[in-house]
C-alpha cells in the first residue's frame, strides 16, 4: 500500500510541476539548503478548532480571522497532493522556485542531495528499497538511521521542486524526518 501511495504521489507530481512553476521571488545562492524545523512545523499546524468551542462569543469573532489560511491557495493545493508535508515547508520550497529557474536553467545537469533520518529501521529499509527503484544513490549512511541520498537531474521546469516534495513526502509518510536538501551544479 505504501508503494501505491508513492506511485500515486509521483503521478501527482506531474500536475504539481505546473503549479510549482509559479514560485515566489527570493534570491538564492549557488547551493540551496532548506531545513524542516520541528518546532516551527508543529506550531503552524496546531489545531485551533477546539478553542472556539470553549471560548466566549467575543473570542469567537476574533478566532475566524486567526483561522483564515495563512498560506496561499497554491500552498493549500500542493498540500493536498503531498498530505504528509507541513504547509510551512511547502511555502518555503515555493519561495525557492524562481531561484531554481534562474540559477539552474532548463537543460542543465545538477545533483540534488536529501538529508533524512528514520527512527525505525524497518521504515528506513522500506525507504531505501523505494528510492533505489527511482535511481537515487545512498551517499552517506550513519548508524543512527540517517542517510544522505542523491540523484542527478536534468533540469526541466518544476522538476527540482517536484523532486524535493516527492522525497520529503515519502520520508514523512514512512515516519521519517526530512532534514534538508541541497543542490550542486555539475
Phi and psi in degrees as a GROMACS rama.xvg file:
@    title "Ramachandran Plot"
@    xaxis  label "Phi"
@    yaxis  label "Psi"
@TYPE xy
-65.1552  -37.2744  UNK-2
-66.5623  -38.5974  UNK-3
-61.3022  -40.271  UNK-4
-64.6496  -42.3178  UNK-5
-61.0021  -46.8465  UNK-6
-66.8602  -34.7969  UNK-7
-63.5014  -41.6673  UNK-8
-68.3398  -36.6843  UNK-9
-65.3383  -37.2553  UNK-10
-65.6904  -38.2098  UNK-11
-67.8888  -21.2618  UNK-12
-62.107  -34.225  UNK-13
-60.6654  -45.1761  UNK-14
-68  -33.7319  UNK-15
-69.7211  -28.5852  UNK-16
-58.6204  -38.4685  UNK-17
-64.904  -47.1767  UNK-18
-64.1317  -36.8439  UNK-19
-72.0974  -20.6525  UNK-20
-72.2558  -14.3535  UNK-21
-90.7925  76.0308  UNK-22
-97.6541  165.687  UNK-23
-75.3467  178.024  UNK-24
-119.329  96.6731  UNK-25
-130.791  133.767  UNK-26
-69.152  147.958  UNK-27
-135.601  148.67  UNK-28
-83.2261  178.796  UNK-29
-59.1848  -39.4184  UNK-30
-107.036  133.136  UNK-31
-109.604  133.019  UNK-32
-131.704  124.363  UNK-33
-122.49  132.24  UNK-34
-115.866  155.311  UNK-35
-109.522  108.159  UNK-36
-92.3023  125.602  UNK-37
-62.5391  -42.1211  UNK-38
-62.7618  -44.8745  UNK-39
-65.4614  -42.4261  UNK-40
-66.6945  -42.1589  UNK-41
-66.7623  -35.8896  UNK-42
-70.0003  -27.9784  UNK-43
-83.1327  -13.376  UNK-44
-116.979  13.6391  UNK-45
-65.0027  126.079  UNK-46
-66.2048  133.749  UNK-47
-114.139  10.3208  UNK-48
-71.2333  -26.8482  UNK-49
-72.7718  -32.1147  UNK-50
-63.2223  -44.6487  UNK-51
-60.7701  -32.359  UNK-52
-64.6754  -30.8104  UNK-53
-95.8629  -9.88528  UNK-54
-84.4394  162.937  UNK-55
-78.3805  164.165  UNK-56
-56.3236  -35.9958  UNK-57
-62.6178  -40.7822  UNK-58
-67.3493  -35.2719  UNK-59
-61.9563  -36.0159  UNK-60
-69.7849  -35.344  UNK-61
-77.9134  -32.6115  UNK-62
-61.075  -43.5752  UNK-63
-58.6467  -32.9159  UNK-64
-63.8764  -37.981  UNK-65
-74.0563  -30.2106  UNK-66
-81.8803  -12.9876  UNK-67
-56.4616  141.631  UNK-68
-55.0348  126.936  UNK-69
-89.2249  -1.83767  UNK-70
-112.687  151.358  UNK-71
-64.4462  165.44  UNK-72
-62.1625  -36.8695  UNK-73
-60.4193  -43.7959  UNK-74
-62.1889  -43.0019  UNK-75
-63.9683  -40.2919  UNK-76
-66.0869  -42.1368  UNK-77
-66.1773  -37.0205  UNK-78
-62.5789  -28.5851  UNK-79
-67.5623  -33.6995  UNK-80
-80.364  -26.0196  UNK-81
-124.819  74.6983  UNK-82
-68.2599  -16.2046  UNK-83
-89.2857  -3.7238  UNK-84
-96.5166  149.157  UNK-85
-81.1984  141.432  UNK-86
-56.5563  -33.2098  UNK-87
-62.548  -39.964  UNK-88
-67.3122  -44.3917  UNK-89
-61.0055  -44.348  UNK-90
-60.7609  -43.9087  UNK-91
-62.8176  -40.8119  UNK-92
-66.8841  -39.9849  UNK-93
-62.2661  -35.2618  UNK-94
-64.6953  -22.7777  UNK-95
-86.885  -13.7228  UNK-96
-57.3886  -44.9797  UNK-97
-61.1413  -40.1257  UNK-98
-67.0859  -36.0007  UNK-99
-58.3589  -46.4746  UNK-100
-63.5586  -37.5571  UNK-101
-77.2837  -42.5735  UNK-102
-85.6806  -22.4569  UNK-103
-130.25  82.1603  UNK-104
-63.2812  156.299  UNK-105
-55.9933  137.94  UNK-106
93.4843  -13.676  UNK-107
-79.8584  157.568  UNK-108
-105.399  129.266  UNK-109
-131.534  165.808  UNK-110
-117.63  130.428  UNK-111
-109.868  131.583  UNK-112
-112.763  140.734  UNK-113
-125.626  127.667  UNK-114
-102.959  122.643  UNK-115
-141.689  166.062  UNK-116
-152.363  158.309  UNK-117
-134.104  131.234  UNK-118
-71.3635  -30.5462  UNK-119
-107.55  131.369  UNK-120
-61.8831  -37.3584  UNK-121
-59.9575  -42.2032  UNK-122
-67.3382  -37.6618  UNK-123
-61.3618  -45.3375  UNK-124
-62.6518  -43.0979  UNK-125
-60.4928  -44.1614  UNK-126
-63.037  -44.498  UNK-127
-60.5936  -41.1296  UNK-128
-60.9374  -43.0919  UNK-129
-65.877  -46.7011  UNK-130
-68.821  -31.9344  UNK-131
-65.4586  -30.4089  UNK-132
-68.9688  -18.3091  UNK-133
-113.793  27.1643  UNK-134
64.9775  30.6398  UNK-135
-91.1974  149.976  UNK-136
-107.975  144.673  UNK-137
-93.7364  115.464  UNK-138
-90.6711  -41.615  UNK-139
-138.675  141.84  UNK-140
-138.393  121.757  UNK-141
-99.4518  161.173  UNK-142
-66.8559  -15.1035  UNK-143
-96.2319  30.1515  UNK-144
62.6752  31.808  UNK-145
-101.815  141.063  UNK-146
-134.384  151.434  UNK-147
-121.323  120.516  UNK-148
-114.098  158.137  UNK-149
-145.135  162.512  UNK-150
-155.303  137.722  UNK-151
-82.6085  133.785  UNK-152
-125.559  137.829  UNK-153
-90.3633  116.922  UNK-154
-67.8579  128.35  UNK-155
-129.399  162.226  UNK-156
-59.0135  122.864  UNK-157
81.0651  -4.0988  UNK-158
-69.7622  -39.3714  UNK-159
-63.0514  -49.5779  UNK-160
-64.4539  -39.8411  UNK-161
-60.6854  -40.9147  UNK-162
-63.7796  -44.2653  UNK-163
-61.2087  -46.7012  UNK-164
-68.6025  -38.5985  UNK-165
-63.2338  -49.1247  UNK-166
-65.9614  -47.4118  UNK-167
-64.1654  -36.8993  UNK-168
-65.6497  -41.4833  UNK-169
-65.5086  -40.0541  UNK-170
-60.319  -48.6941  UNK-171
-66.6595  -34.4047  UNK-172
-60.6893  -34.3179  UNK-173
-95.0681  22.9158  UNK-174
65.1356  24.9934  UNK-175
-95.5508  -177.453  UNK-176
-123.476  125.071  UNK-177
-93.833  118.526  UNK-178
-95.3365  -46.6578  UNK-179
-169.194  165.204  UNK-180
-132.534  160.596  UNK-181
-150.315  152.548  UNK-182
-120.64  143.252  UNK-183
-135.069  133.074  UNK-184
-75.1608  147.916  UNK-185
